């Protein structure tokens, strides 16, 4: 058995607090051997990210640790600070969940890569560009010369994550710490990123500590999996036999949420009166082309769909498929170039011109966004947030009626009333999303649009929120339009499914038809990319030397297009 490249021995982590520090991680131990991949799995708040940040030396100010962290047999607590920094810099590579937050939006990818090579790897400036191109090619980025001149805003999330992996490789690490690196990615991009890491592990003999809330993904890409709950590692299992060997009820719960099929839904009558009808919707954007000129990017092209009153319809597709743009046009956040949007018999294709008209539309349709921490006002308590939403739509209600409505809303979303005076930062991700749903329901909408509303949540919280939404739909009759890249979410919530690709509808049908008997190759690709028992990530698209189909180009459009009538 090979010696561990990384050992964590009885690690305790304390946060500053009064009258004494609060302990968040309790005696956690794990080891990663050379060439091995170990998963660290748990729900939000379980302590897994704190553990990996302690290994990387990235804990927040004021946090303290006890126990031992050893890299290649060297105890970090016994080394001088400079030696610890050098050891981490050259043996350990860290990849973060949100690459956009770690890249300067004003600097190019080339600036970022060459800076890392010159200042960390001590590559000579005249050789840095060539080495950067090699690294970008190694992680599967096509046309790396063009990418070097682009800014972060011009790249997709999957490409940015590959850039971060390439920059990490510049340090030639022996172990990668990957912290929720695929959480915000669609399933096909997730598969490609994990396939890149699998290739790198094989060719570079890299070790991997993979932090995730997705037990199915961890089981597919790791050799062993450690399960963390409430700051403690409750068990460590071989990935290949995890289902049979699990002894902890918590592990079985995670496996049930991540790997098992959802129960069949009671479907809504597809012939019911449509609450929403979209006909031949089209949206284009003017973008800068590779030659510096202006080109037309078709985001949505000839999209038509109908959503029956009281039904639940899912629009699924990869990032850039046009699904979120379709939802934004529905709610007036974007204006279509062509086509019609009809809600409850009213034409919503043109912008609402008056405040009264906008409020009427807001009362009819509400949106729940992907990240409630961004969509909620962090200065407001839960109570203040809900009171504000209620008063917008019920301006004449007196205080007792408003308070009664607040109580009704938190009961509807199964939120503890003790949290009414808490602010968003004091809530878990699932609790914040429940607040966002309650705020949307304050308008008593006929239509609730859910834009990736559960994609950032751990799998058990996803199941809770989806079950909650289905219950609310059956209790209130609200119609649901779910925008997602995750077909497992579709199975748990939707009656009908529309699959979008490159701005167009690829396939549509009932959830059972699409998920069990897909006709389109693209739908089968989405289904094949979902982690499950026996699944291994592989590159399914164009080779690394071919151009990526990142932009759908059409004919040039005029500098000042004619306005819509």
N, C-alpha and C positions, 0 to 999 in steps of 0.2 A: 504494500500500500504506500503510495507516495505521500511525502510530507505536505502538510497544509501550506498554501501560500498565504492564507488569511485565517486567523483564529480570533474569535471573540469569546472571552472566558468570564462568565458571571458578571456581565456588564449591567451596571445601574446607571440611570440618567436622572438628574434632578433639575427641575426648573426653579428659578428664583421665586420666592413667595414669603409671605409673612403669616405667622411669626417664624416659620421655618420653611426650607425648600420643599417643593412638592416632588415626590418621586413618580416618574412617568414610565420608566423601564426597570424591570425587576429581575436581576440575576440571569440575563439572557446569555446563552452560549451557542455558538455555531462554528463550523469550520468549512473552508473551501479548499479542496486539494488542487494541485496543479492540473490544468486541463479540464477541471470539473465545472459544471453549472449547478448552482444551488439556488432554489427559489425561496424567497421570504414572503409569505402570503398572509394577509389579514385584512380586516375591514378598516375603514377610515378610523383613525384614532387608536389603532392597535399598538403603535410604537415602532412600526417597521421603518418608516422614513427617518425617525430620530436615530434609530440604530445605525443606518447606513451613513447618516450625516456625522455621527460620532466617529465612525471608521475613517471618513474622509476629512475630519477636522473642520466640519462646517456647521457645528451647533451654534445656535444664537448666543449672543453675549449674555453672560450671567449663568448659563447652563454649566453644570459640573457632572463629572462621571466618576465612577468607581469600578474596579475590576480591571481586566487586562485586554488590550488589543495588540495582537502580534502580526506583523507582516514579514513573511519569510523567516519566521522564528525570532524576530527582534521585537522585544516589548517596547512599545512607543513611550510608555511612561518612564522608561529607564534611559531614554536618549535625550541629548540636548535638543532644544527647540528647532535649531537650524537643521539638524540631522533628520528630525521627524518630517520637516517640510520637504527636504530633498527626497526622502524615502517615499513619501506620498506622491510627490510630483512625478517620480520616475518609475514607480511600481504600480500605482493605482490610478485608473482612469475613471472619471465620473461622468455619466450621461444623465441629464435632467429631463423631467417630464415636459417642461415648456421651453423648447429651444428659442422661441421668439423673445422670451424674457431675458435670455443670456446673450443676445446678439445686439450690437449697436445698430439701430435702424438707419443711421446716416452713413454707415460704412459698408463697403462691398464685402462679399464673401471672400474675395481674394485678399482684402486687407486683414480680415479676421484670421484666415488660414496662415498667411505669411507671418503675421505678428506672433501667433502661437509657435510657429517653427523657429523664428529668430530668437525670441525671448525665453522660451521654455526648453526647446530642443537644441538651441545654440547652433542652428543651421546658418550658414553664411547668407547674407541678403541676396546675392546673385544666384544662389542655388535654391532659395526658398520657394520661388514660383514653380519651378519644375517639380519639386517635391510635393507641393500642394496639389498640383494637377494629378500626380500619381496617387495620392491619398483619396482624392475625390473620385477618381476612376475605380479605386479598390473597393469603395463602398457602393459602387453601382450607379453613380451619377453620370448620366450621358452628357456629352458635349461639355466637359468640365471647363474648357476655355471660356465658353460663353457664360457659364454659371459664375465664374470668378469675377465677372464685371457686373453681376446683378446684386441688388440689395435684398435684405431679408423679406421685405414686403412683396417681392416679385416671385417668391418660391412658396410652394405648398408646405403643409406641415410635415409630410413625409420626407420631402427633400431637405427641409431644415434639420430634421432629426438625423439624416445621413451626414449632413455637414458637421453636426456636433460629434458624431461618431468618428468622422475623419479627423477632426481637430484633436479628439482624444487619442487617436492612434499616433498623432505626431509625437507624443511623449513616449511611444513604444512601451506601453504598460504591460504588466504581467497579469493583472486582473481588472476586469471592468465591473463597476458598480452602476447598475442600470435602474434608476428610480422611476417607476411608472412611465416608462418611455413610450408606451403605445396607447395610453389611456384615451387620448383625444383623437386617435387615428381611426379611420374606417378599417374594416376587416381586411380588405385586400392590401392596403398600405401597411397595416400591422404585420401581415404575413411577410411582405417583402422586407420590412425592416428586420424582423426576426430571422429571416433567411440570410440577410447580410451578416448579422451577428453570428449565426451558425457557421457561415463560410469563414469568417475571421477567426473564430475559435479553432476551426480545423487547420487553417493555414498558418496561424501564428501561435498555436498551442496556448490560447488565452483561457484563463479562468473567468467565471462569471458569477456575480451575486445579483440575482434578478428580483427586484422588489415589485410586487404587483398585488392587486386585489382579485385578479382573475385566476382562480385555481386551475381551471381547464387549460389556460395558456401556460401556466407554470409547469403543469404536469407534462405538457407536450414538448417543452424546450429544455427542461432541466433534468439532471440525474437524480437529485434529491430535493425534497421540499420541506422547509420548516414552516410550521403554522404558528402565527402569533396572535394572541388575544389579550386585551387589557394589559399590555406591556410585558407579557410573558410568552416565551416560546413553549407551547403546550405539547407539541410532538414534532419529530422529524422522521420523514418516511421516504422510502425509495419511490420515485415518481412512477415507475412501471407497475408497481403493485400497491399503489396508494389506496385505491378503492377497497381492496381486500384487507389491508393492514391497519387502516385507521381505527384508533381506539377511542378518540375523543368525540363527543357529541358535536362540538363546535366544528370540527373538521368535516364531519358528515353533513352538517348543515351547509357549509360552504360548497361541498361537492354537489349537494342536491340543487343548490341555486345555480351553480356554474355548468353542470354537466347533464342534468336531467331534462327531459322534455316537459314543456308546459302543458297543463291540462287543456283539453279542447274548450273553446269559447262557444257560448250561445251566440249565433250570428244574428245580425239585424237584417230585416227584409230589404234586399237590395233594390226592390221596386218602390220603396217608400218615397214620399215626396222629398225631393232634394232640398236641403237647406242651402247648399253651396253648389254652384255650377260654374265651371271654368271652360271657356271655348277658345281654342286656337290662340293661346297666350304666347307672346313673344317678347323677349327683352334682350337688347344688345348693349354692350359697353365699348367705348373707344379705348384701345390700349396701345401702348408703344410696342411695335414689332421688333424683330431681331435686327433689322436694318435701320432702326431709329425712326421709321415712319409710323403713321397712325394706321391701325387696322381695326377691324370689327370683331369683337369676341361675342359669339352668340351664347348667352347664358341660359336662355329658355327659348325653345323653338317648337311652336305648334302644339302646345300642351293643352289637353282637354281632359276634364274629369268631373265627376259629380259625387257629392257626399250626401247620403240620405240623412234626414233629420233623426237624431238619436243614434246614429251609426258611429263607427270608428274605422277610419281609413288611414293607412300608412303610406307615406311616400319614402321609398328607400333608394339609396344610391351612394356612391363614393363621394368624397369631397370634390367639389367642382361639377357635380352632376346637374345642378340647377334646382335642387329641391328646396333649399333655404331661400333662394331668390324667388321662387314661386310663392312661398309662404309670406315673404316680405311684401310682394305685390298685393297679395290678398288683403293684408292689413294696412295698405297705403304707405308703407315705409319705402317702397320703390314704385315707380309708375311704369306700366307696360307700354311698349311701343305699338303693340297691336293685340287684338283679342278682347274678350269680355269676361268680367267677373260679376256674377249675380249672387247676392246673398239675401235670402228670404224675399225674393222677387225684386230686390232693389239693385240698380246698376252701380257697382263699386269700381268700375273701370277707370273713372275719372276721379281726381282728388276731391275730398270734401272741402268745400270752400268756406264754410263758416264754423265757428266754435261749436254751435249747436249740432251741426251735422257730424262733426268729428266726435263729439261726446256720444251721439246716437250710435255711431259705428263702434265706438269703444265699448259701449254697453252690449252690443251684439256679439262682438268677437274680441277675444283676449288671447295674448300669447304668453307662454311660459318658456323662458330662455334656458340655454344650456348651463350657464354659470350664475347661480343665484347670488353669489358673493359680489358679482359685478352688477347685477340687475337690481339688487336691494340697496337702499340708502344705508350705508354702514353707520350713520349717525343716529338713525331712528331705532327705537325698540320695536319688537314685534307688534305691540299694541298700537304704537304711533303709526306704523306702516299700514295696518289694517284700518284704523280709524280714518286715515287720510283717503284711502281707496273708497271706503264706504261713503264719505261725505261728498266725494266727486259725483257719485251716482245717486245719492239720496240727500241732497243739500238741505231738505226741510226736516229731516229726522232730528229729534231731540236726543240729548245725551243718553237717557235710559235705553232708547231704541237702538242707538249705535252700539252701546255696550252689549246689548243682547245679541246683536248681529255679529259682533266680534266673537262672543262665546260660541255662537252657532258655527262660525267659520272654522275655529280651531278644533271644534268637535268633529266637523266634517272631514278635516284632513288628519285627524287622530294626533293632534299635537297637545302636549301637556300644558295646562293653563299656567303652570309655574314658569314657563318660558316667555310669558307675555311681556315681561319687563327686561328680557335679554336682548342684546344687540347681535347682529349677524356673526361677529367674530367669536361669540361665545357658543355658537350653535355648530352642530356637525353638518356635513354636506347634505345628508338626508333631511335633517330638520330645516335647514335653509330652503331646500326645495319645497318642502311642505308649506312654508310661509309664502313662497312665491306662488304656489298653487292657490292658497287661501286668498291672497291678494287678487289674483285673476278672477276667482269665483265671487269676490265682493261685488262685481258688476252684474252678477247673475246672467252671464253670457249664454247665448244659444250655441256658440262655437268656441271651442278651446283649441288653440294651435300650440302644439308642443314641439319646439325646435331643439332636437337633441337633448331633451329635458332630463334624461337619465344617463347620458353617455359618460359623464364624469363621476358617477357614483359607483361604489363597490357593488358586487353582484347581489348580495343579500339585501342591500338597501334598494337596488333596482327592483327586485321582486316586490318589496314592500310598497314602493311608490306606484308601480304598475298595477298591483292589486288594488291599491287605494283609488287610482284613476278609474279603473273599471267599475269599482263600487260606486263612485260618484256619478259616473255616466248612467248607471242603472237606477240610482236614487233620484237624480235630478233631470234626466233626459238630455243633458248637454251632449252636443256632438263633438267628437274628437278627431283632429287631424294631426297625426303623429309624423314628424319629420325625423328620420334616423338613418344611420348607416348600418345598424345592427339588426339583422334578421331575427335573432332570438327575441328581441324586444317586440318585433312585429307579431311573432307567434303568440306572445303573452297578452296582447292588447287588441289587435286589429281584426276586423271582419274581412276587409278587402285590402289589397296591396297594389300599389303602382310602383314599378321599378323604373328609375330614371338613369340615363347615361348621356353625357355630353349634351345636356339640355333637352333631350327628347325622351318620350316614354318608350321604353324597351319592351315592357310586358306588363299586363295587368290581369287581375283575377282575384278569387277568394284567397284567403290566407292559406288554406289547405292546398289549393291548386298550385300556388306559387312556391310554397315551401316544400311540398311533397312531390310534385310533378312539374317542375319548371320546364318551359319550352325554350327559352332563350339561353344561349351559351353564357351570356353575361350574368344572368341570374344564377346559373350553375357555378360560375366562378365565385360569386359572392357567398354561396352556400358552402362551397369547398374550402373557403378561406376561414371558416369558423372553427376555432380549436375544439377538439373532441378527442375521445380515446382513440389512439392509434394515429392521430394526425401529426404531421411534421411540416414545418414551414418550408416552402420552396418558391423560387422565383418563377412566376408564371408569365411574365410579360416580355417585352423586347429586351434583347441583350444590352449590355452596358455600353456598347459602342454605337448603338443606333439612337436616333433622335426620339425623345419621349414625346408622345402626343399630348402635350400639356395645354395647348391652346387650340380651340376650334376656330379656324380662320375662315372668313368669307370675303367678299369683295370690299374694297375701300368704301367708307361712308363719308359723306360730305362733312366739312369742318363745322358747319352750322346746319344740322338736319332740320327739316320742317317740323314745327311743333304739332302735336296731336290736336285734332279738332276738339 
